[in-house]
């Protein structure tokens, strides 16, 4: 076992132990690190371990989906409960945690673990909401625990006010050698093939899940190609990749962009993204006087100071001046 694997294994069992213990006063854990590290893989193993115990219930909340309003977040959390009632409205944190406690009694579980994935999105809420979110579980004597999973350490969540004091677990990005070691352990392929493919895409992709997907697909498509197989057998992988693998890799990288429209799948944008796209359209295709009308918030006569706002316009570059 490598040093990286030993460290991850130690942290994994520390997290599992804290989540299983119902008498612990620790109700908030914060797990952070980039997708290039083992964070997601460790968290998946943590969830699998704690779910093996019938006394632990796990709810996984995607904060990216439920960050637009307090009511949406509370309703989304309530809807994850196995015995939630269709149509029942939950509008505050106190109510949703009372429902969580009732659910524990109903299913005869001892501990409920709520995993908050993409918890950076919680920064869209005011500090008072977050203080309430992380303080309420303390009332239940360790039977309700929160695990925030993010790219950022907890100090970045408390720029203005103190919110919580979680136990933190950091998972740093893996080095190239550690990525290759992890892929070799995960994929039962020729080690030279894995190393070669990693050399080709490491500069633009370091996510273990994405790398595994790309290498598996390249292997599957290449094994049916006699020239590819012969090159792999003769250790001429780089030459083979340059000749035949580049197009396959490009297709895999941009597979989401080439998805046909008629497949019935849709992509939902957040409200802020829609406003941004509309503003970009207005700035790019309308005359300067329209830019002033759409993009400036105040009139010219409100203050004697002048602020220069630069709007990049592919067709009509313009510098807008307004008094603030």
RODO-2510 file (C-alpha; in nm, 4 decimals, decimal comma):
residues 324
     n   res          X          Y          Z
     1     x     0,0000     0,0000     0,0000
     2     x     0,1409     0,3391    -0,1012
     3     x     0,1644     0,6343     0,1352
     4     x    -0,1246     0,8050    -0,0456
     5     x    -0,3465     0,4993    -0,0131
     6     x    -0,2589     0,4579     0,3546
     7     x    -0,3455     0,8213     0,4271
     8     x    -0,6773     0,7990     0,2397
     9     x    -0,7648     0,4729     0,4139
    10     x    -0,6935     0,6252     0,7558
    11     x    -0,9113     0,9298     0,6830
    12     x    -1,1849     0,7075     0,5397
    13     x    -1,2179     0,5064     0,8601
    14     x    -1,1984     0,8184     1,0738
    15     x    -1,4947     0,9638     0,8845
    16     x    -1,6884     0,6365     0,9045
    17     x    -1,6285     0,6110     1,2796
    18     x    -1,7489     0,9663     1,3416
    19     x    -2,0623     0,9126     1,1352
    20     x    -2,1541     0,5843     1,3021
    21     x    -2,1131     0,7164     1,6558
    22     x    -2,4470     0,8470     1,7786
    23     x    -2,3171     0,9684     2,1145
    24     x    -2,0586     1,2025     1,9646
    25     x    -2,1086     1,5780     1,9978
    26     x    -1,9590     1,6214     1,6494
    27     x    -2,2454     1,6872     1,4091
    28     x    -2,0635     1,8553     1,1197
    29     x    -1,7809     1,7176     0,9044
    30     x    -1,6266     1,9083     0,6158
    31     x    -1,4532     1,7108     0,3394
    32     x    -1,2728     1,9159     0,0762
    33     x    -1,0371     1,8821    -0,2172
    34     x    -1,0414     1,9053    -0,5958
    35     x    -1,1840     1,6427    -0,8283
    36     x    -0,8246     1,5664    -0,9293
    37     x    -0,7765     1,4147    -0,5835
    38     x    -0,9307     1,1099    -0,4146
    39     x    -1,2065     1,3096    -0,2384
    40     x    -1,5037     1,1757    -0,4365
    41     x    -1,3765     0,8181    -0,4362
    42     x    -1,3232     0,8246    -0,0596
    43     x    -1,6676     0,9758     0,0012
    44     x    -1,8298     0,7055    -0,2112
    45     x    -1,6570     0,4380    -0,0031
    46     x    -1,7617     0,6173     0,3160
    47     x    -2,1264     0,6115     0,2095
    48     x    -2,1055     0,2447     0,1151
    49     x    -1,9518     0,1578     0,4519
    50     x    -2,2022     0,3452     0,6675
    51     x    -2,4993     0,2183     0,4640
    52     x    -2,3979    -0,1396     0,5366
    53     x    -2,5133    -0,0697     0,8911
    54     x    -2,8932    -0,0725     0,9019
    55     x    -2,8838     0,1780     1,1860
    56     x    -2,7506     0,4560     0,9584
    57     x    -2,9587     0,6368     0,6960
    58     x    -2,7834     0,8473     0,4295
    59     x    -2,9381     1,1362     0,2370
    60     x    -2,7405     1,2976    -0,0452
    61     x    -2,8252     1,6597    -0,1276
    62     x    -2,6974     1,8279    -0,4432
    63     x    -2,6605     2,1902    -0,3328
    64     x    -2,6097     2,2985    -0,6923
    65     x    -2,9727     2,2125    -0,7628
    66     x    -3,1193     2,3436    -0,4369
    67     x    -2,9287     2,6680    -0,3785
    68     x    -3,1690     2,9175    -0,5351
    69     x    -3,3891     2,9815    -0,2315
    70     x    -3,4337     2,8771     0,1312
    71     x    -3,7671     2,7160     0,0580
    72     x    -3,6291     2,5184    -0,2364
    73     x    -3,3432     2,3857    -0,0234
    74     x    -3,5748     2,2810     0,2621
    75     x    -3,8281     2,1246     0,0261
    76     x    -3,5549     1,9383    -0,1635
    77     x    -3,4169     1,7935     0,1595
    78     x    -3,7624     1,6874     0,2763
    79     x    -3,8391     1,5182    -0,0574
    80     x    -3,5360     1,2903    -0,0072
    81     x    -3,6951     1,1279     0,2966
    82     x    -3,8264     0,7783     0,2114
    83     x    -4,1676     0,8467     0,3660
    84     x    -4,2123     1,2094     0,2606
    85     x    -4,5695     1,3027     0,1673
    86     x    -4,6328     1,4231    -0,1842
    87     x    -4,7521     1,7811    -0,1930
    88     x    -4,6517     1,8638     0,1634
    89     x    -4,4863     2,2059     0,1861
    90     x    -4,1780     2,2526     0,4042
    91     x    -4,0510     2,6099     0,4171
    92     x    -3,7997     2,6325     0,7042
    93     x    -3,5111     2,4363     0,8500
    94     x    -3,6777     2,3687     1,1832
    95     x    -3,9634     2,1878     1,0112
    96     x    -3,7426     1,9807     0,7820
    97     x    -3,5207     1,8621     1,0692
    98     x    -3,8273     1,7673     1,2732
    99     x    -3,9356     1,5562     0,9763
   100     x    -3,5893     1,3986     0,9658
   101     x    -3,6140     1,3073     1,3328
   102     x    -3,9598     1,1593     1,2800
   103     x    -3,8252     0,9583     0,9847
   104     x    -3,5563     0,8055     1,2053
   105     x    -3,8194     0,6846     1,4485
   106     x    -4,0344     0,5517     1,1656
   107     x    -3,7610     0,3408     1,0030
   108     x    -3,6009     0,2534     1,3376
   109     x    -3,2618     0,3895     1,2353
   110     x    -3,0277     0,5457     1,4890
   111     x    -2,8298     0,8000     1,2861
   112     x    -2,9143     1,0091     0,9803
   113     x    -2,6228     1,1374     0,7704
   114     x    -2,6972     1,4258     0,5334
   115     x    -2,4252     1,4670     0,2683
   116     x    -2,4185     1,8160     0,1154
   117     x    -2,2436     1,7785    -0,2203
   118     x    -2,1240     2,0937    -0,4016
   119     x    -2,1611     2,2791    -0,0736
   120     x    -1,9879     2,5885    -0,2175
   121     x    -2,3314     2,6766    -0,3466
   122     x    -2,4434     2,7274     0,0135
   123     x    -2,2515     3,0558     0,0029
   124     x    -2,5488     3,1942    -0,1893
   125     x    -2,7409     3,1832     0,1392
   126     x    -2,6934     3,4444     0,4151
   127     x    -2,4722     3,3484     0,7126
   128     x    -2,7756     3,3387     0,9438
   129     x    -2,9324     3,0601     0,7363
   130     x    -2,6093     2,8592     0,7406
   131     x    -2,5693     2,9107     1,1159
   132     x    -2,9176     2,7674     1,1665
   133     x    -2,8513     2,4804     0,9252
   134     x    -2,5420     2,3611     1,1113
   135     x    -2,6621     2,4357     1,4658
   136     x    -3,0016     2,2581     1,4645
   137     x    -2,8541     1,9018     1,4457
   138     x    -2,6824     1,9639     1,7805
   139     x    -3,0254     1,9511     1,9456
   140     x    -3,0705     1,5860     1,8495
   141     x    -2,7775     1,4434     2,0455
   142     x    -2,5674     1,3237     1,7528
   143     x    -2,8447     1,1370     1,5703
   144     x    -2,8397     1,3831     1,2773
   145     x    -2,5030     1,4621     1,1178
   146     x    -2,4080     1,6882     0,8278
   147     x    -2,1180     1,6277     0,5890
   148     x    -2,0361     1,9210     0,3624
   149     x    -1,8336     1,8220     0,0543
   150     x    -1,6604     2,1024    -0,1326
   151     x    -1,3510     2,2136    -0,3177
   152     x    -1,2789     2,4837    -0,0586
   153     x    -1,1642     2,4573     0,3039
   154     x    -1,4130     2,5710     0,5657
   155     x    -1,2270     2,8968     0,6290
   156     x    -1,3485     3,0165     0,2892
   157     x    -1,7076     2,9757     0,4108
   158     x    -1,6531     3,2077     0,7056
   159     x    -1,5162     3,5218     0,5460
   160     x    -1,7616     3,7485     0,7272
   161     x    -1,9113     3,5523     1,0185
   162     x    -1,8540     3,2361     1,2193
   163     x    -2,0912     2,9647     1,1004
   164     x    -1,9760     2,6292     1,2352
   165     x    -1,6733     2,4435     1,3709
   166     x    -1,6552     2,1236     1,1673
   167     x    -1,3977     1,8492     1,1759
   168     x    -1,2172     1,8896     0,8429
   169     x    -1,0640     1,6281     0,6143
   170     x    -0,8472     1,7520     0,3277
   171     x    -0,7735     1,5474     0,0161
   172     x    -0,5010     1,7079    -0,1908
   173     x    -0,4672     1,6703    -0,5655
   174     x    -0,2775     1,3613    -0,6727
   175     x     0,0556     1,3807    -0,8497
   176     x     0,0858     1,2336    -1,1972
   177     x     0,2518     0,9216    -1,0566
   178     x    -0,0270     0,8779    -0,8014
   179     x    -0,2910     0,9247    -1,0727
   180     x    -0,1250     0,6549    -1,2839
   181     x    -0,1042     0,4258    -0,9804
   182     x    -0,4739     0,4799    -0,9014
   183     x    -0,5771     0,4183    -1,2629
   184     x    -0,3690     0,1025    -1,2859
   185     x    -0,5369    -0,0279    -0,9701
   186     x    -0,8810     0,0645    -1,1005
   187     x    -0,8386    -0,0537    -1,4643
   188     x    -0,7185    -0,4010    -1,5507
   189     x    -0,5317    -0,2853    -1,8616
   190     x    -0,1735    -0,2967    -1,9818
   191     x     0,0270    -0,0538    -1,7651
   192     x     0,2087     0,0869    -2,0700
   193     x    -0,1253     0,1634    -2,2326
   194     x    -0,2476     0,3443    -1,9222
   195     x     0,0755     0,5423    -1,8954
   196     x     0,0663     0,6401    -2,2609
   197     x    -0,2960     0,7548    -2,2488
   198     x    -0,2273     0,9508    -1,9308
   199     x     0,0687     1,1246    -2,0978
   200     x    -0,1619     1,2407    -2,3756
   201     x    -0,4453     1,3872    -2,1695
   202     x    -0,2969     1,4706    -1,8278
   203     x    -0,2408     1,8383    -1,9150
   204     x    -0,6147     1,8933    -1,9754
   205     x    -0,7828     1,6296    -1,7565
   206     x    -0,6879     1,5049    -1,4101
   207     x    -1,0221     1,3791    -1,2859
   208     x    -0,9952     1,0078    -1,2067
   209     x    -1,3507     0,9320    -1,3172
   210     x    -1,3090     1,1133    -1,6483
   211     x    -0,9701     0,9553    -1,7097
   212     x    -1,1094     0,6091    -1,6357
   213     x    -1,3952     0,6676    -1,8790
   214     x    -1,1631     0,7908    -2,1556
   215     x    -0,9116     0,5084    -2,1164
   216     x    -1,1839     0,2411    -2,1029
   217     x    -1,3485     0,3739    -2,4194
   218     x    -1,0179     0,4011    -2,6021
   219     x    -0,9343     0,0456    -2,5031
   220     x    -1,2752    -0,0837    -2,6129
   221     x    -1,2602     0,0915    -2,9501
   222     x    -0,8955     0,0049    -3,0030
   223     x    -0,9097    -0,3680    -2,9330
   224     x    -1,1254    -0,4215    -3,2420
   225     x    -0,8609    -0,2481    -3,4561
   226     x    -0,5867    -0,4901    -3,5647
   227     x    -0,3304    -0,2156    -3,6222
   228     x    -0,4063    -0,0700    -3,2793
   229     x    -0,3668    -0,4123    -3,1160
   230     x    -0,0411    -0,4816    -3,2991
   231     x     0,0982    -0,1439    -3,2002
   232     x     0,0033    -0,2053    -2,8376
   233     x     0,1687    -0,5444    -2,8481
   234     x     0,4886    -0,4003    -2,9941
   235     x     0,4943    -0,1111    -2,7415
   236     x     0,4435     0,1540    -3,0124
   237     x     0,1521     0,3110    -2,8297
   238     x     0,2403     0,6752    -2,8880
   239     x     0,2735     0,6272    -3,2619
   240     x    -0,0547     0,4390    -3,2677
   241     x    -0,2257     0,7093    -3,0625
   242     x    -0,1025     0,9900    -3,2878
   243     x    -0,2250     0,8051    -3,5953
   244     x    -0,5586     0,6716    -3,4723
   245     x    -0,6364     0,7729    -3,1155
   246     x    -0,6537     1,1527    -3,1392
   247     x    -0,9955     1,1617    -3,3051
   248     x    -1,1347     0,9114    -3,0555
   249     x    -1,0098     1,1193    -2,7625
   250     x    -1,1568     1,4391    -2,9063
   251     x    -1,4926     1,2662    -2,9467
   252     x    -1,4850     1,1517    -2,5848
   253     x    -1,3832     1,4920    -2,4488
   254     x    -1,6593     1,6717    -2,6364
   255     x    -1,9222     1,3997    -2,6188
   256     x    -2,1704     1,6199    -2,4267
   257     x    -2,1486     1,8908    -2,6946
   258     x    -2,2244     1,6480    -2,9761
   259     x    -2,5317     1,4938    -2,8193
   260     x    -2,8194     1,4932    -3,0716
   261     x    -3,1114     1,7229    -2,9988
   262     x    -3,3714     1,4557    -3,0614
   263     x    -3,2616     1,2411    -2,7673
   264     x    -3,5176     1,4171    -2,5482
   265     x    -3,2646     1,5396    -2,2902
   266     x    -3,2616     1,9012    -2,1781
   267     x    -3,0176     2,1169    -1,9882
   268     x    -3,1516     2,3619    -1,7289
   269     x    -2,9662     2,6862    -1,6647
   270     x    -2,9814     2,8755    -1,3390
   271     x    -3,1490     3,2163    -1,3321
   272     x    -2,8163     3,3966    -1,2914
   273     x    -2,6757     3,2189    -1,5983
   274     x    -2,9802     3,3210    -1,8020
   275     x    -2,9383     3,6846    -1,7006
   276     x    -2,5707     3,6662    -1,7938
   277     x    -2,6489     3,5281    -2,1398
   278     x    -2,9148     3,7942    -2,2005
   279     x    -2,6745     4,0701    -2,0934
   280     x    -2,4036     3,9311    -2,3209
   281     x    -2,6491     3,9235    -2,6114
   282     x    -2,7560     4,2837    -2,5468
   283     x    -2,3946     4,3996    -2,5239
   284     x    -2,2948     4,2178    -2,8430
   285     x    -2,5739     4,2948    -3,0864
   286     x    -2,7405     4,6192    -2,9750
   287     x    -2,6203     4,9772    -3,0276
   288     x    -2,4485     5,1684    -2,7432
   289     x    -2,7634     5,3547    -2,6397
   290     x    -2,9328     5,0179    -2,5807
   291     x    -2,6351     4,9093    -2,3700
   292     x    -2,6885     5,2109    -2,1480
   293     x    -3,0573     5,1396    -2,1156
   294     x    -3,0222     4,7667    -2,0429
   295     x    -2,6952     4,7464    -1,8478
   296     x    -2,6759     5,0690    -1,6447
   297     x    -2,8665     5,0801    -1,3222
   298     x    -2,8712     5,4503    -1,2354
   299     x    -2,9239     5,7764    -1,4196
   300     x    -2,6465     6,0232    -1,4997
   301     x    -2,7599     6,2853    -1,2454
   302     x    -2,7434     6,0886    -0,9216
   303     x    -2,3842     6,1612    -0,8192
   304     x    -2,0884     6,3768    -0,9271
   305     x    -1,8452     6,0824    -0,9471
   306     x    -1,7884     5,9025    -1,2761
   307     x    -1,7355     5,5294    -1,3059
   308     x    -1,6156     5,3864    -1,6384
   309     x    -1,7822     5,0579    -1,7311
   310     x    -1,6180     4,8722    -2,0197
   311     x    -1,8433     4,6352    -2,2128
   312     x    -1,6618     4,4155    -2,4611
   313     x    -1,8635     4,4069    -2,7825
   314     x    -1,7486     4,1855    -3,0698
   315     x    -1,9257     4,4122    -3,3157
   316     x    -1,9357     4,7511    -3,1459
   317     x    -1,6711     4,8106    -2,8821
   318     x    -1,7824     5,0851    -2,6462
   319     x    -1,6862     5,2429    -2,3155
   320     x    -1,9866     5,3462    -2,1140
   321     x    -1,9692     5,6293    -1,8590
   322     x    -2,2118     5,6778    -1,5773
   323     x    -2,2189     5,8799    -1,2560
   324     x    -2,2544     5,6915    -0,9301
***
